[in-house]
């Protein structure tokens, strides 16, 4: 679908209900993973229509041949096979010369980079995209529900000294070069800023969790092509700590990042991440080159629930018919 066709889709639907998104997952071939991806896609299309969403998969373990072939050939636009982490593969697909004739910016409003243990089959997709637009941010994420043990407080700005010390210990454990089994479990946790705030529609933040960030098309080139020393070759820790500030500087956006509190998803916390010393090295590399953008994690505001969502702008008129 080209840009003009996308406009026609928006004209055919109420603009607040239309969405055009690339869903990108890093996956293994576990049957549970396959069922979750298939269920999420079916749900998204049931709400947004068959043309709402394209799918790309990065097979860090296993191959496409281990998936349902009928489903795969019908639904997966592009795949990558081989080791590597989510954002590095997303970057390689975005910069692939094959897409030069039809840039993602012409095809999608958003690119949603999802971990495979996210279940959004209870999400009001229309409301989710409505709030994403209303936030004015270019990097947004749902908030997360799930097991209470999933939360960590690393590097939060806390006034309470005990919480500060706890956060520092967590940060040291996660970023330590000698990561053991217990620390790998900790590394799969989500920062507590991702917990839904029952008072807020959404919060603008200095940070967005890497678990399920959604990138507006206007920020893709900045982050995936222009940002140097941002995504490591062997790990990707640190990218999430700088991309909000980098987008703020590069696009002139005052509030480039947001958590959408009113529309949480379920984090199943499968603990499949394989964490090594390369993660800490990646974080250190990003921090070395982007010290001024490296964020302390905090919420900047809270837009109260019940706040009217501004009406979206009218879509541009289609070009005149040829004589």
Buried (B, 14 or more C-beta within 10 A) or exposed (E): BEEEEBBEBBBEBEBBBBBBBBBBBBBBBBEEBBEBBBEBBEBBBEBBBEEBBBBBBBBBBBEBEBBBEEBBEEBBEBBBBEEBBBBBBBBBBBEEEEBEEEBBBBBBBBBBBBBBBBBBBEBEBBBBBBBBBBBBBBBBBBBBBBEEEBBBBBBBEBEEEEEBEBBBEBBEBBBEEEBEEEBBBBBBBBBBBBBBBEEBBBBBBBBBBBBBBBBBBEBBBBBBEEBEBBBBEBBBBBBBBBBBBBBBBBBEBEBBBBBBBBBBBBBBBBEBBEBEEBBBBBBBBBBEBBEEBBBEBBBEEBBEEEEEBEEBEEBEEEEEEEE
